[in-house]
Each structure stands twice: as C-alpha cells, then as structure tokens.
Amino acid sequence: METTRQNKISRLLQKELSDIFLAETRKTHGIIISVSIVRVSPDLSTAKAYLSIFPPEKSAEMIENINANTKTIRYELSQRVRYQLRKTPELSFFLDDSLDYIENIDSLLKK
C-alpha cells in the first residue's frame, strides 16, 4: 500500500525522468523511451523505474546503457527536483514488457 507522499514523488520522478529521456533520445534517432511507472520505497530512498522502449529489438542494449549511466541520470534528476526533494532516491531501471505480454495474450486468444 503506497502512501500519498510516495504517489506524489513517484509522479514527480516519472515526469522528470520522461523529460530527461526525451531530451536524450532526440540525439539517437529512431529510439523512443517512455517511463511507464515509477515505484518509490516507503523510506523514499530507492526508486524503481520501468521503461518501455521502442523498437523492442534495441531494448536490452538500451537498458544496459541506461544502467551503466545511472549516476549521471540521478545527478541530472537531482538538479531538476532539488527544490521538491531533500534527497534524490537511488534509481534502478527495468524493462517494462507489459505491452509485449498483452500482444502475446491477444495473439493466443485469436488462435
């Protein structure tokens, strides 16, 4: 059960991470990264961000690259939310494969 504070911080982090990834993906043409959901721990020290990446063929490579640059992303995020949050949470990025799962279920139902 998430508290109201966790939900507010999750939405704030989701919005700011989306802006960061939007700015970065403008440099790499043809790849779109969207932040599906952000979950913040009860003590607000860690945040898990689930990313949806298009095209799916490049998703594993992009998640690897993003996880390698987590400190840089956290620094940029901290610069954006420095007046709203006292401490920026540690970030973990995961691939959101819910759309692939939905497509798989649809294809199985059509058969």
N, C-alpha and C positions, 0 to 999 in steps of 0.2 A: 504494500500500500504506500503510494507516494504522497508526500505532503504537498501542500500548496506551494511552499518555498521551492521544493525540488522541481515541481512542474514549471514554475516561473523561470528558474535557472536553466532547465532543460530547453525551454523555448528560446531563451536568450542565446544559449550556446548554439542551438540549431540554426538560428538566423545568422549569427556571426560566422559560423563555420561555412554556411552556404555561401555567404558573400566572399569569404576567403577562397573557397574552391572555385567560385565563378570567375574571380579575377585570375586565378592560376590557370584555369582551363581555357581561357581566351588565348593563352600563349600556345597551347597544344591543340591545334585544330582537329575537330572530329571526335573529341572525347568529352563526354558530359558526366559530371559527378554531382549527384544530389544527396543531401543529408536526409535520410528517411526519418530517423528518430535518434534522440539523444537521451540516454538514461543516466541519471546522476545518483551516486550513492547517498545514503541517509546523512552521512557526515560531510557531504559536499566535497570530498577530497578526490574522488575519481569520477570520470565521465566516460561512458561507452557510446561511441558514435557509430551508427550503422549507415553505410554508404551504398548507394545504388549507382552503378557505373555502366555507362553505355559507350561503346559496344561491349557486350559481355565477354568477348574474346580477350580484351585487354584488362579485365577486372583484376585478375590475380597479380599481374605486373604492377598495376596502379596501387593496389592495396599494399604491396611490398614497398613500393616507392614512398607512399604516404607514411607507413610505419617507420621507415628509415628517417623521415623528416619530421617526426612527431614533435621534437623540441622546438624546431623553427615555427611550426604551426601553433604550438602552445604559446610561444612568445608573441606572435602576431595577434593571437586571440586575446592574450592578456593586455596588449596595448589597446584593443578595442573595448574591452569590458572593465577597464581599470577603475572606472567611477561607479560601476554597479556591483562589482565583487571585490572583496578584500583579497582573496586568494584564488588564483585560477586553478581549477582541478586538473589532475593528471589525465591525459587523454589516451584512449585506446580506440583503435579503428577496426571495424569488422565489415565484411561484405554482407549486404542485405540481399539475400537471394529469394525473397518472398515473391517477387514477380515471376522468376523462373519456376518457382513452386506452383504458383497459380496457373501458369501456362501449361505445366505438366499435368495438373489435375484436369484442366479443360480438355486437353488432348486425349486423356484417358476416358473422360466422360463422353466424348464424341465417338469413340470406338465402339 
